[in-house]
Amino acid sequence: MRVDSDVLLCFNGGSSEHSRINNYTKEGSISDMKISTGRFMKQENLTEAGEDYRILRCWEDDVTLSEGGTERKFLLELEGLKPLILNSVNIRVLVDILGNETDDWPGSKICAFADKSVSYGGKTTGGVRLRQAASYRVATKGSKTTKEDAPF
């Protein structure tokens, strides 16, 4: 699947991120568990400092909206987390770092973090943001490349 610029221009993301997930930290102890409900990742599942995760897959699917109905959304599954409904900002970040061919994204690393400054509908709600991993790996067809000197 390819993310084209016209998708980014007309993408209306973020509004359907209405449910939360069960997320177990890497330690796996009950005291480390971040408890939430629902199918999708929320900011409460992440720290503000962020952590690097390996991308398992990216796909499009119909997501049920909180106000009823469904909408086609891009979803990103990171290792150890439930899927993240991608909004236009996070899609742009992923395309800038990994390119617009989503079939090449699995195996690459990305940093996911909670950002309290995210606004939606004119209100500061907080949200999930993505950025380049500190030491990220870009998966390419036929080989894996590690980039140690990340520019940011």
PyMOL commands that set and color helices and strands:
alter all, ss='L'
color gray80, all
select helices_A, chain A and resi 5-10+30-32+43-45+88-98+102-104
alter helices_A, ss='H'
color red, helices_A
select strands_A, chain A and resi 51-64+70-78+84-85+109-115+119-120+123-124+127-132+136-140+143-147
alter strands_A, ss='S'
color yellow, strands_A
deselect
rebuild
show_as cartoon
